[in-house]
Amino acid sequence: MDKWRYIAKRLMLAFFTLLMITFVVFFVIQLPPGDFVDSLVTDMVAQGETVTAVDIANLRTMYKVDRPFIVQYTDWLGGIVTGDWGTSFYYNQSVLVKIGETLGATLMISLITLVITYLIAIPIAIYSAKHQYSIGDYAFTFIGFIGMAVPHFLLAILLMYLSYKWTGKPIMGLFPEGGITSWAAFLDFLKRLIIPTIVISMSGTCGLIRSVRAQLLDEQEKPYILCTRAKGVSEKTITYKYEMRAVINPIVSGLGGMISGIFNGSTITAIVLMLPTQGPILLKALQSQDVYLSGGILLISATLVVIGTLISDLLLAVLDPRIKFLEESK
Amino acid sequence: MSIDNLTKNSAPESTDLSEKERKKLEKRRAKQEKYYTSSQWQLMGRKLLKHKLALISFIILALLYMGAIFANFIAPQGLEDFSATYSNAPPSKIHYVHDGKLIGPFVYDLEISYDKFLNKIFLENTEKPYKIDFLVKGSSYKLFGFIKSDLHLFGINNSELPQGKDKINVMIFGADQLGRDLFSRILIGSKVSLTVPLIGTLMSFILAVFIGGISGYYGGFIDTVIQRIIEVISSFPTLPLWMALSAAIPPGISVVKVFVFITLIMSLLSWPGLARTVRSKFLSLKKEDYVMAARLAGVSDAKIIIKHLVPGFMSYLIVSLTLGIPGMILGETSMSFLGLGMRAPATSWGVLLQECQSISNIANCTWKLIPVLFVGLAVLAFNFLGDGLRDAADPYK
């Protein structure tokens, strides 16, 4: 029963957060001075057309940018709920359609990176903690620091340059020309996936290794571990049955932050590597003041982070019974 | 001090101790006394000095910041200098021996030719050496923004060149597309790249202490509202939101204003994490007896927060601040790299890296990646310094 109350509370909170997020998103996209009509008019004048004040006023009514902020916001929010996310001025397409084009690739890259991050980071962290101050530990710590210090886009550029040096042509984009139709094309696709995955998962992996290693080292010092060891329980059981259980909490609760980090990385990496994800479209939308499109993309990415946090909260409630008590004692 | 005097006075009586041993003992005692009476900050300093990596990082950062402060003096070129001849020139080769004679560091003039693919080739004209002098006159600048000068730490004296001849430059890191010295631009760019994070962190620090403090100290409804706001802000992936906010910076405004806007954006998005820490610290500290005592004595809330609560976790805050700076350095670099941050005529490390967006540029002019080293160095140094501070913040460990 308590569990259901906890879940209901989390769901309510997530819903409320989402509502606030829509407001922040709309506020942010309305911030730039001038609006889409302004940039449209500048373009038209640049092309030699004459634009009168009446034309501008008409354009403003046509694109509905002449109404007060709160009216525009409620309109936009209503559209979001009913599935009409507005029209992208720049691409002259429905925002939802435009986002839908890239959402698949974005989600796929994010998911692959997420899985790879956990797959790589956790074994390395366990190794590092179990062999503290060994050469391997030092090597991983060092690589971890470098991975956190080099910005995503630079790593992307460097790897692109290396791929160009080794293979003769830079590996860019994600899908091979003509789509994935054959086995060879699929292999090509996998090859193109390597660089983005490395780049995007780098900082997340390094962060996770650091925190899990520190957590494990903390756990090793505790008296109950000494007691279990004294009882003659094997080192393997101690690690995987006892210590890992304590480490699961920070791993799971970091899910929201991890997704947020992946979006950070994938946005800029996609711009450099020209991947068909949301990054390049967001940049284009921001540059051309295409407010509904940039708003939609911001909203989607924030929503995914909220969902990630929600999932991690729910998982924690299942995995770690202590959470309930912590909630009550707050 | 009184113990020292006592030992000195009673020294002649203890005849079995030699003079040397007595002094040694005295020294140790003084040291011990100093340890027990030193403040928390002194203890932190001592511990930090023992942390070698943190110390090295501190020195590196000090050098980088000195470079930023005296950028225009150290840099051979000014912000606006450019040269068509030196466009994409590789790092200057510095020679010492000309015609079998040792004449100190000098460079040769560059001659340009084109290969059959019309690629630019730079050849050295070895007829006449151009000595690298110290304290030469070059383009004028204002040191610290008000001391006018045209003296540069090193460079080539171009005053005796024949009329109409392009200036000879020494470019230890090579040149960019417009023939500007990369070394000079890295130094001048560091003024922005290294101050935005510092000021941004300071502002987010003030915001975090203020908002987190209110949230933790008063609790109740205000606390709930602030917690929700923090949750909303931290739900956004920072980079897309940074991009959206940077796109809101109006075009055509002065460099100083762009700088202020970027710093504001950086700090506006980074305070929530810190505010959470401040809040939890407040929650645990406000239950202490000494806070209750202060309240009973009629001390105002503001004074309790500033005088009694904040010093209690200052060291902790400084650690998280130091560890927050690298993120801001990377953020500013990324934004400028995308063309959403600092704009020409201003420069920063991210602006310099914009040229690395095309693969051919990197393939032909590898030296254009040098700013990466500086970004990485600054980020690593702040990380290590933060780690050292964290260890030092717990002096009795």
HADDOCK unambig.tbl for C-alpha pairs under 7 A between the chains (distance, minus, plus):
assign (segid A and resid 17 and name CA) (segid B and resid 232 and name CA) 5.70 0.50 0.50
assign (segid A and resid 20 and name CA) (segid B and resid 232 and name CA) 6.69 0.50 0.50
assign (segid A and resid 21 and name CA) (segid B and resid 232 and name CA) 6.05 0.50 0.50
assign (segid A and resid 28 and name CA) (segid B and resid 244 and name CA) 6.89 0.50 0.50
assign (segid A and resid 28 and name CA) (segid B and resid 245 and name CA) 6.51 0.50 0.50
assign (segid A and resid 29 and name CA) (segid B and resid 244 and name CA) 6.88 0.50 0.50
assign (segid A and resid 31 and name CA) (segid B and resid 248 and name CA) 5.68 0.50 0.50
assign (segid A and resid 32 and name CA) (segid B and resid 247 and name CA) 6.87 0.50 0.50
assign (segid A and resid 32 and name CA) (segid B and resid 248 and name CA) 3.91 0.50 0.50
assign (segid A and resid 32 and name CA) (segid B and resid 249 and name CA) 6.63 0.50 0.50
assign (segid A and resid 32 and name CA) (segid B and resid 250 and name CA) 6.69 0.50 0.50
assign (segid A and resid 33 and name CA) (segid B and resid 248 and name CA) 6.93 0.50 0.50
assign (segid A and resid 33 and name CA) (segid B and resid 250 and name CA) 6.29 0.50 0.50
assign (segid A and resid 149 and name CA) (segid B and resid 376 and name CA) 5.20 0.50 0.50
assign (segid A and resid 149 and name CA) (segid B and resid 379 and name CA) 5.43 0.50 0.50
assign (segid A and resid 149 and name CA) (segid B and resid 380 and name CA) 5.70 0.50 0.50
assign (segid A and resid 150 and name CA) (segid B and resid 376 and name CA) 5.58 0.50 0.50
assign (segid A and resid 151 and name CA) (segid B and resid 330 and name CA) 6.05 0.50 0.50
assign (segid A and resid 161 and name CA) (segid B and resid 359 and name CA) 6.44 0.50 0.50
assign (segid A and resid 161 and name CA) (segid B and resid 363 and name CA) 6.97 0.50 0.50
assign (segid A and resid 260 and name CA) (segid B and resid 236 and name CA) 6.94 0.50 0.50
assign (segid A and resid 260 and name CA) (segid B and resid 237 and name CA) 4.55 0.50 0.50
assign (segid A and resid 261 and name CA) (segid B and resid 237 and name CA) 6.62 0.50 0.50
assign (segid A and resid 263 and name CA) (segid B and resid 237 and name CA) 6.12 0.50 0.50
assign (segid A and resid 264 and name CA) (segid B and resid 237 and name CA) 5.84 0.50 0.50
assign (segid A and resid 264 and name CA) (segid B and resid 238 and name CA) 6.45 0.50 0.50
assign (segid A and resid 264 and name CA) (segid B and resid 239 and name CA) 5.03 0.50 0.50
assign (segid A and resid 264 and name CA) (segid B and resid 240 and name CA) 6.77 0.50 0.50
assign (segid A and resid 272 and name CA) (segid B and resid 357 and name CA) 6.89 0.50 0.50
assign (segid A and resid 286 and name CA) (segid B and resid 244 and name CA) 6.40 0.50 0.50
assign (segid A and resid 286 and name CA) (segid B and resid 247 and name CA) 6.08 0.50 0.50
assign (segid A and resid 287 and name CA) (segid B and resid 247 and name CA) 6.79 0.50 0.50
assign (segid A and resid 298 and name CA) (segid B and resid 240 and name CA) 6.79 0.50 0.50
assign (segid A and resid 302 and name CA) (segid B and resid 235 and name CA) 5.70 0.50 0.50
assign (segid A and resid 302 and name CA) (segid B and resid 236 and name CA) 4.78 0.50 0.50
assign (segid A and resid 302 and name CA) (segid B and resid 237 and name CA) 6.50 0.50 0.50
assign (segid A and resid 305 and name CA) (segid B and resid 235 and name CA) 5.89 0.50 0.50
assign (segid A and resid 306 and name CA) (segid B and resid 235 and name CA) 6.05 0.50 0.50
